[in-house]
Amino acid sequence: MPFSLLSLRRVPARLAVLFLLGPAMSGEAWAGIAVRIDLARQTMEVDVNGAHYATWAVSTARPGYATPVGSFRPYTLDRMHRSSIYENAPMPYSVFFDGNFAIHGTGDIRNLGRPASHGCVRLHPANARALYTLIARQGLQNTSITIAY
């Protein structure tokens, strides 16, 4: 008999397997983006699907300010954000990860590699664009951001 209650009970399990394996079985690539920011070294490392993609100099919070520490998921992207807190300052290629904190490009490239921001993670504009584009293609849900000393 082609249809039975036993086969009906297996439908959810079969759908779950297809849901989990569907992209792999269809040939679609899944890429996980891991962004790691080292506050002591003022660097960002980016891995895609477990393979090293880039290491870039950053600027994080200068004395008197703080960059959040921990594990985050980005929640929004903004191609050209302007700060609502710091005199409408441009924040190109913003990747927001914790409240008003973002990874974004900066025109203050001479200070990359040392603390200089109000708490955001600043990148060279070309590197900010590369990261923004990578996250936009692969998805916010496939991206993790870790900030540590």
C-alpha positions in Angstrom: 0.0 0.0 0.0 1.6 3.3 -1.1 0.1 5.4 1.8 0.0 4.5 5.5 0.0 6.2 8.8 3.6 5.0 9.3 4.7 6.9 6.2 2.8 10.0 7.4 4.7 10.0 10.7 8.0 10.0 8.8 7.1 13.1 6.8 8.3 15.6 9.4 11.6 13.8 9.8 12.1 13.6 6.0 11.3 17.3 5.7 13.8 18.2 8.4 16.5 16.3 6.6 15.7 18.0 3.3 15.6 21.4 5.1 19.0 20.8 6.6 20.7 19.1 3.7 18.8 20.9 0.9 21.4 23.6 0.1 24.2 21.0 0.1 22.3 18.6 -2.1 21.3 21.3 -4.5 24.9 22.6 -5.0 24.3 25.9 -3.3 27.3 27.1 -1.3 26.9 28.1 2.3 29.5 30.3 3.7 29.9 31.2 7.4 31.6 34.5 8.0 33.6 34.7 11.3 34.9 38.2 12.2 37.3 38.3 15.1 38.5 41.7 16.5 41.5 41.8 18.8 41.4 44.9 20.9 45.0 44.5 22.2 46.4 44.1 18.7 43.9 46.5 17.0 43.3 43.9 14.2 40.4 42.2 12.6 40.6 38.7 11.1 37.9 37.5 8.7 37.4 33.8 7.9 34.9 32.6 5.3 33.7 29.0 5.5 36.7 28.2 7.8 39.3 29.6 5.5 41.3 32.8 6.2 40.0 35.7 4.1 41.8 38.8 5.4 43.5 40.5 8.3 43.1 44.3 8.6 44.1 47.0 11.0 41.3 48.6 12.9 40.7 51.4 15.4 38.5 50.8 18.4 37.7 52.9 21.5 40.2 55.4 22.6 40.6 56.1 26.4 37.4 57.3 28.0 35.2 55.2 25.6 34.5 51.5 25.2 34.1 49.0 22.4 31.7 46.2 23.5 33.4 42.8 24.2 31.7 39.5 23.4 30.0 37.6 20.7 27.5 39.2 18.4 25.5 38.8 15.2 25.1 41.8 12.9 21.5 43.0 12.8 21.6 45.6 10.0 23.7 46.9 7.2 23.7 50.6 6.1 25.6 51.6 3.0 26.1 55.2 4.1 25.0 55.8 7.7 25.5 59.1 9.4 26.0 59.2 13.2 23.1 60.5 15.1 25.4 60.9 18.2 28.6 62.4 16.8 27.9 65.5 14.6 26.5 63.6 11.6 29.9 61.9 11.1 29.9 59.6 8.0 30.0 55.9 8.7 30.3 54.2 5.3 29.6 50.5 4.9 28.2 50.2 8.4 27.6 46.7 9.9 25.7 47.3 13.1 26.2 44.6 15.8 25.2 46.0 19.2 22.9 49.0 19.6 24.7 52.0 18.1 28.0 50.2 17.7 29.1 49.3 14.2 32.0 48.2 12.1 32.4 50.9 9.4 34.8 52.7 7.2 36.7 55.8 8.3 38.5 58.7 6.7 40.9 58.8 9.7 43.1 56.0 8.2 46.3 57.4 9.8 45.0 56.1 13.1 44.2 52.6 12.0 46.1 50.2 14.2 45.6 52.2 17.4 42.6 53.1 19.6 40.9 56.2 18.2 37.1 55.8 18.0 34.2 56.5 20.3 33.6 52.7 20.5 32.8 51.6 16.9 35.3 49.5 15.0 36.8 51.6 12.2 38.3 50.1 9.0 39.9 51.4 5.9 37.0 52.3 3.6 38.1 49.7 1.0 38.2 47.0 3.7 34.9 48.1 5.1 33.4 47.9 1.7 34.8 44.4 1.2 33.4 43.2 4.6 30.0 44.9 3.9 29.7 43.2 0.5 30.7 39.8 1.9 28.1 40.0 4.6 25.4 41.3 2.3 26.0 38.4 -0.1 26.2 35.7 2.6 23.6 37.1 5.0 23.5 38.6 8.5 22.4 35.2 9.9 25.6 33.5 8.6 27.9 36.0 10.2 29.4 36.1 13.7 31.4 38.9 15.3 33.7 38.3 18.2 35.5 41.1 20.1 38.1 40.3 22.7 41.3 41.5 24.3 
